């Protein structure tokens, strides 16, 4: 609750999503559905943070994709279509509620009132009122007409909140006339309010676990609830008690759908089954279909002859519904099957229509070079990502994941500078949470494969991954203070895809700003960036300061086998951690061994400076460095030696030795 | 400070004390004055056993005498007010009485002192009487009731009177009665039933834990076998290494039977030798943890000894503490420590010992083979030298012949300690022998089958299990099941962990009182939400979600320890009331959902360690213990039956079987009937032997007495208490199926013999012989009844309940269940704040039957 206290302002972190320009398929489970019955357009929101619009009138569902609504950056948990299909309101784990223009598909405004995941929405059609509730135990009531009238200048909105819930709210419902609102929470109690007065009405106790799904009859006299305890209960508001318990599912009931006349309920459950049950006579129950994953949401199709269902998987399917009178005719048979535990045969074995979903990345390993990442998706396809360039570089198909990791890992050590989050099914790269972490990775440009053509004098420039990436991400951000003549945009090595979304958010908290790489030039975005970009990012992007080198202390001692035990003093040296061992060899040759032979001192030091130019015998051919009795490869850098050979937290210690052929 | 030094402090000035002690005990110099005073007191009675110190004993006797007379009526009035806080008791006493008595005793007691000196030959008896007066003083102190006090005063004055008269004439019945009564009511005099531990500098935390473990059902017994097995295994390994065979090793348990006097000093030297024995075992050095286990066992051995020899000495647990300090440095110095931490340290040590022993056996499987062979051999070749152990296979025939030989030797052997064995007894002995032979035959025929049938490794595992080497796991370890459910995907992850104790959180302010059962159940079976800032990372959801983690118990340990979190975080103590149910309904996963009457297990309270004081750093621990099942725990020891580990053990076993049948022979059955009858009648006067089978326990006590009387030997031999007959059929066929009792009861078990003492007292005081016993017994039981009439409360009903021992360092006081309940109740002025609760699990069905007899 102290998040907004300016004294304890949270650190900001930068992250971006590696994805295609257009993601036409849901990547992970689809949390909610809304159908515009006027035109058959289906809105689906999913765990990939994208709301998609489908044309269900298409004969070939492969062409049903219309549009994506992208602005959330965490799971979208619920959507409601209001104003006769003109507006869409969405609730997300990024703690925001967003108002969309459903026809044109853009985000009109963002409501940041909630402090935790917003889990559920409810819509009172007759009053154009929307309620949102979430894990912060709060319920807010919004007037849709006010929300849609919000503009950049008129951006204040008053809301009434319903308080009293002591637990996180997972289910919410309001009747069409907006006279009663009910919430379901982990408290396992249904709490009801009057949305007009915001007064608490009643509490309904009876479930034993979380209540995730609620439906209120139009007149507000009855409430139907689905709970994680596996039961569906019908409550009489007037009597304040449960008047029917429907037990058709073996696991938690996650979604409910009731017909217009409130006689039949369609329930979807964690047990992957969808049942249609007569509310007043639960024995009249049919298994509509059996999904391949827990059912998350259902909605009627355009002519109410079937339902669209979504599950943990990314597919959206339509199933035919049995006729309501047919269910009552089946009374005897279903009765029998319930009693005798016979396997219930679903009415449908195959779906009517299918909107195919995509595969989500579910597993990753960042390779040792801290640049490439091996991933595997839910279809078992293995791919390679280049984090630095924010692209997928290789698709390897269905091959052994561990094998790929093993074969691609090199013996090199680079410090971590980012983390990966797969919650949305697309790799989200979170850069280190402050400058130290983010700028930890210094590598040689040639080694990183970046410096081609750049090394005109044979020198090997060092680059910082974090710095390069930040420069590339904010390439289009106009830098008002910088004069045009030295306007260096991005970095000199590479660019990232322009569609890449960049997020600035509080560490472990809420998103401050989301934009695409290409949009940074826009006026509003540019303004937003100036507020959101933390100073440590501005430092490298605008001021183009070079991040600090990271030094590593080490000891350099003569090996016991050395003939000349000339220097017994234990030297503690400090060098940049990406220094290669050959540099240390040169140091030994120049600064330690050449001290004693006084007459040749000048010459040999000159010789050696020659050797370092590569003309004569290089230092590493004369000097051998040993760490933990292992000879270090001259091209190995210090941090790699420390990590793979030294393997201790204490200071790295080298022993030098002249090679036999050089005395 | 101990209660008993009250008398000393009353009389002596401290410089006098110092000189007195320093001459005989070097250790005394290191002790603080208060300790010296108490230790002087301890020396007092130990010295009296030793005739060499006649002079000194006389001197101390005088002091004792003074202490008796010191209690003039005015003093009694004073004492009445010392009821508030027992912790500050000794201090107050000291302050008040050093002055008072210094003057008063000079005048009043000069004559009596002379009397005592005259009566030098009656030393022993004097000791008993003075001690009992001593106890009466305590009684006055601890009892809050004024009426009680007056009563006490009556008792005391009468007893003092009789004390005086006693010099010239035989003790009166009344005095005897009172003696008997108080010996039952108050332990700690020379007829102390429970050995005590002295405070060696803030060591109340140590003492309370030692007392508690001592009363933990079956703990002593299993500890004994653990140490025994460890000893054996290490010895065997050593032998294997040296190829030497010195089997005739003395078992620790036998050393206590020599009838020697065990002063603190003696014990120190003894533990020293034991120590060297342990470390001299070639090849294997025991680690610190194992030493702790061993020392704990030694400590209990010593306590047992103190009980068997009737000493009022408080034992000095220094060597044990030393071993603890070797394991964990936090216990170094004389600081106050957390009893819970110590308990965990000790339990850790025992666990490590168990696992180390199992490991050693697994690594050296030949030990087991040898063991099974050697045991059969030992069984057979009691008299033959043990060198022949290597010859593993013996034909049954030869064993049989040896058996006969053994029987003969046994007879002749037993002839010496048991002088009065008549022919009837020897015939019973025969039958016992036959039984023995049969059983050993059985075991021999069984062994080869086992070894053939089972794979070597399996066999070892099986044997380890059979030997109960993993008793720690069974007794102290439970399994916690923590179930985490993601609220988004509702997938459940389970995690199992072993647990030893459960911490019960307490809130400072007194909220509305909960039913104790629900309070503990809710405190143990908890639900925790991961939410707000503390989201749970769900692998299924690939992100942070809300989750519920619920903690439940798949298995609860047999010996359940509940730790009240009175010291959370800072040093401040939460001293709010917490309930202490005597019966705790089981809440393991098997029982949790069941209705009360369907629950499989039930937990009975056997000990409470309370913390007195305001903060963690300043305070005092007192243990309240009760023996739930002492008398049954040594009966039919699987361990002893299946594995006759050492030759000594075998000897004892046969020995005990023999004497058992002797004691329970027809000759005595009539007497026993009488005794049982009398006992039942007299049970109102503080029944200490309440157990699941009270009669069973009773018979054991009686047998102790009977044997002592019969044998008339001061040597408390191995036969004592080793055998409990199925007294249920004591009247009809007691010798038919004699239950064997593990000899470890005589090594480190609790030796409660209150009843014996009463009988013995009679015997001593009136110089009655075996023939008169029967009639005397009648009077004794009668007088017990009388005694209870003297005492208006506690009522008969109370005394029928369990008896609790309040173990406060070297002071042990008996409480009835009701008194203890009162003390624990919320409405007390000075509320007891339980810190650690100890429960033992019982089968719910058995419990129901036994609870109400």
Boltz contact constraints between the chains, C-beta under 6 A:
constraints:
  - contact:
      token1: [A, 135]
      token2: [B, 546]
      max_distance: 6.0
  - contact:
      token1: [A, 168]
      token2: [B, 531]
      max_distance: 6.0
  - contact:
      token1: [A, 168]
      token2: [B, 546]
      max_distance: 6.0
  - contact:
      token1: [A, 228]
      token2: [B, 490]
      max_distance: 6.0
  - contact:
      token1: [A, 252]
      token2: [B, 490]
      max_distance: 6.0
  - contact:
      token1: [A, 270]
      token2: [B, 490]
      max_distance: 6.0
  - contact:
      token1: [A, 422]
      token2: [B, 542]
      max_distance: 6.0
  - contact:
      token1: [A, 423]
      token2: [B, 542]
      max_distance: 6.0
  - contact:
      token1: [A, 423]
      token2: [B, 543]
      max_distance: 6.0
